[in-house]
Amino acid sequence: MLNQLIKLEFPELQAQKDEIVENNAKNAKITYELENKILHALSAAEDIMDLLKDDNLINILADSKKVSSEIEEQQKISAVAEKEIDRTREAFRTVAYRSSLLFFCIVDLSSIDPMYQYSL
């Protein structure tokens, strides 16, 4: 109910919240793929000397360091924005709670009398 209320009152705020959640999921997927690349490169090496000579592994590690630092910066920015959004959303929590109570009261009216089954 809180999401519906925020979508109605502040659609741009809800869109920003949805975008942050989507970006966090994308970043988690990218991090997981980088970890898998590193593990695959490590398992492909037969001994320690192969690890030291393998430029591919060094490039993968350098790329993953760069990408992970970019993701970390994005996470910091999104954490600040998400706190601000959540603070605004919390102001509407009581309204959302009351509206959910009203909704379920109207739903339960049909158990009192069948006339109310189409009241919504």
Stockholm file with secondary structure:
# STOCKHOLM 1.0

chainA/1-120         MLNQLIKLEFPELQAQKDEIVENNAKNAKITYELENKILHALSAAEDIMDLLKDDNLINILADSKKVSSEIEEQQKISAVAEKEIDRTREAFRTVAYRSSLLFFCIVDLSSIDPMYQYSL
#=GR chainA/1-120 SS CHHHHHHHHCHHHHHHHHHHHHHHHHHHHHHHHHHHHHHHHHHHCCSHHHHHHCHHHHHHHHHHHHHHHHHHHHHHHHHHHHHHHHHHHHTTHHHHHHHHHHHHHHHHHHHHCGGGGGCC
#=GC SS_cons         CHHHHHHHHCHHHHHHHHHHHHHHHHHHHHHHHHHHHHHHHHHHCCSHHHHHHCHHHHHHHHHHHHHHHHHHHHHHHHHHHHHHHHHHHHTTHHHHHHHHHHHHHHHHHHHHCGGGGGCC
//
